[in-house]
C-alpha cells in the first residue's frame, strides 16, 4: 500500500526536487528557448514579408508584361495595316502605270496606222493615176488614129458626163 499512498516526506522531497529543477530550467533553459522561439518567429515573419514583397513584384512584372504585350500587338497591327496599305497603293500605281502605258501604245499604234493608211492611199492614188495615164495614152494612140473613133470617144464621154 505504500506505493499507492506516498508518504509526506516523499511528497516534500519530490516537491523540492521539482521546484529546484523548475528554477534551474527557468534560470538557464527558459531564456534560450524563448530567444530561439522569438528568433524563429522573426525569421518566419521576415520570410512572410519577403514572400509578400515577391508576390507584389510578380504582380507588377505580370502587369508590365501584359502592358508590353499589348503595346507589341498594337504595334504589330499598325505595321501590318501600313504594309497592307503600301501594297495596295503599289498595286494601284502599277495598274495605273500599265493602263497609261497601254493607252500610249494604242495611241502610237493608231497614229502609225493612220500614217501607213495615208501613205498607202497616196501610193494607190499614184498607181491609179499612173495606170490611168498609161491606159489613156494607149487608148488615145489607138482610137485617135481614126476620125470616126475620135467621134465615138467624145460621144461616150458626153454620155458618161450626163449619167454622173
C-alpha positions as CSV (number, residue, x, y, z in Angstrom):
1,X,0.0,0.0,0.0
2,X,2.9,2.3,0.2
3,X,3.0,2.6,-3.5
4,X,-0.5,3.8,-3.8
5,X,-0.4,6.4,-1.0
6,X,3.0,8.0,-0.8
7,X,4.3,9.4,2.4
8,X,4.6,13.1,3.2
9,X,8.3,13.0,3.2
10,X,8.4,11.7,-0.3
11,X,6.0,14.3,-1.5
12,X,8.1,17.0,0.2
13,X,11.3,15.8,-1.4
14,X,9.7,15.5,-4.7
15,X,8.2,19.0,-4.5
16,X,11.7,20.3,-3.5
17,X,13.3,18.5,-6.5
18,X,10.6,19.7,-8.8
19,X,11.0,23.3,-7.7
20,X,14.8,23.1,-8.0
21,X,14.5,21.6,-11.4
22,X,12.0,24.3,-12.3
23,X,14.3,27.1,-11.0
24,X,17.3,25.7,-13.0
25,X,15.2,25.4,-16.2
26,X,13.9,28.9,-15.7
27,X,17.4,30.3,-15.0
28,X,19.3,28.5,-17.7
29,X,16.9,26.9,-20.3
30,X,13.9,29.1,-20.4
31,X,15.6,32.2,-21.8
32,X,17.5,30.4,-24.6
33,X,14.3,28.6,-25.6
34,X,12.3,31.8,-25.7
35,X,15.1,33.5,-27.6
36,X,15.1,30.6,-30.2
37,X,11.3,30.8,-30.5
38,X,11.5,34.6,-30.9
39,X,14.2,34.2,-33.5
40,X,12.2,31.6,-35.3
41,X,9.1,33.8,-35.2
42,X,11.1,36.7,-36.6
43,X,12.5,34.7,-39.4
44,X,9.0,33.4,-40.2
45,X,7.7,37.0,-40.2
46,X,10.6,38.2,-42.5
47,X,10.0,35.2,-44.8
48,X,6.3,36.1,-45.0
49,X,7.2,39.8,-45.7
50,X,9.7,38.7,-48.4
51,X,7.0,36.4,-49.9
52,X,4.5,39.3,-49.9
53,X,7.1,41.6,-51.5
54,X,7.9,39.0,-54.1
55,X,4.2,38.4,-54.8
56,X,3.7,42.2,-55.3
57,X,6.8,42.4,-57.6
58,X,5.5,39.4,-59.6
59,X,2.1,41.1,-59.9
60,X,3.8,44.3,-61.1
61,X,6.0,42.4,-63.5
62,X,3.0,40.5,-64.8
63,X,1.1,43.8,-65.3
64,X,4.1,45.3,-67.0
65,X,4.5,42.3,-69.2
66,X,0.8,42.4,-70.2
67,X,1.2,46.1,-71.0
68,X,4.3,45.4,-73.1
69,X,2.5,42.6,-74.9
70,X,-0.5,44.8,-75.6
71,X,1.8,47.5,-77.0
72,X,3.7,45.0,-79.1
73,X,0.3,43.7,-80.5
74,X,-0.8,47.2,-81.2
75,X,2.5,48.0,-83.0
76,X,2.3,44.7,-85.0
77,X,-1.3,45.5,-86.1
78,X,-0.2,49.0,-87.1
79,X,2.8,47.7,-89.1
80,X,0.6,45.1,-90.8
81,X,-2.0,47.8,-91.7
82,X,0.7,50.1,-93.0
83,X,2.2,47.2,-95.1
84,X,-1.3,46.3,-96.5
85,X,-1.9,50.0,-97.3
86,X,1.5,50.2,-99.0
87,X,1.0,47.1,-101.0
88,X,-2.5,48.2,-102.1
89,X,-1.0,51.6,-103.2
90,X,1.8,49.9,-105.1
91,X,-0.7,47.6,-106.9
92,X,-2.9,50.6,-107.8
93,X,0.1,52.6,-109.0
94,X,1.2,49.6,-111.1
95,X,-2.3,49.3,-112.6
96,X,-2.5,53.0,-113.4
97,X,1.0,52.9,-115.0
98,X,0.2,49.9,-117.1
99,X,-3.1,51.4,-118.2
100,X,-1.3,54.7,-119.1
101,X,1.4,52.8,-121.0
102,X,-1.3,50.7,-122.8
103,X,-3.2,53.8,-123.8
104,X,0.0,55.4,-125.1
105,X,0.9,52.3,-127.1
106,X,-2.7,52.3,-128.5
107,X,-2.4,56.0,-129.5
108,X,1.0,55.4,-131.1
109,X,-0.3,52.4,-133.0
110,X,-3.3,54.4,-134.2
111,X,-1.0,57.2,-135.3
112,X,1.2,54.7,-137.1
113,X,-1.8,53.0,-138.7
114,X,-3.2,56.4,-139.8
115,X,0.2,57.3,-141.3
116,X,0.5,54.0,-143.0
117,X,-3.1,54.3,-144.3
118,X,-2.4,57.8,-145.7
119,X,0.9,56.5,-147.3
120,X,-1.0,53.5,-148.8
121,X,-3.8,55.7,-150.1
122,X,-1.2,58.1,-151.6
123,X,0.6,55.2,-153.2
124,X,-2.7,53.8,-154.5
125,X,-3.6,57.2,-156.0
126,X,-0.2,57.4,-157.6
127,X,-0.5,54.0,-159.1
128,X,-4.1,54.7,-160.2
129,X,-3.0,57.9,-161.8
130,X,-0.1,56.2,-163.5
131,X,-2.3,53.4,-164.8
132,X,-4.9,55.8,-165.9
133,X,-2.3,57.8,-167.8
134,X,-0.9,54.6,-169.4
135,X,-4.4,53.4,-170.4
136,X,-5.4,56.8,-171.6
137,X,-2.2,57.0,-173.6
138,X,-2.8,53.6,-175.2
139,X,-6.4,54.4,-175.9
140,X,-5.6,57.7,-177.4
141,X,-3.0,56.2,-179.6
142,X,-5.3,53.5,-180.8
143,X,-8.5,55.5,-181.0
144,X,-7.4,58.8,-182.2
145,X,-5.7,57.5,-185.2
146,X,-9.2,57.5,-186.9
147,X,-11.7,60.3,-187.1
148,X,-14.7,58.0,-186.6
149,X,-13.1,56.6,-183.4
150,X,-12.5,60.1,-182.1
151,X,-16.1,61.0,-182.5
152,X,-17.3,57.8,-180.8
153,X,-15.0,58.5,-177.9
154,X,-16.2,62.1,-177.5
155,X,-19.9,60.8,-177.6
156,X,-19.1,58.2,-175.0
157,X,-17.5,60.9,-172.7
158,X,-20.6,63.0,-173.1
159,X,-22.9,60.2,-172.2
160,X,-20.8,59.5,-169.1
161,X,-21.0,63.1,-168.1
162,X,-24.7,63.1,-168.3
163,X,-25.1,60.0,-166.2
164,X,-22.9,61.3,-163.4
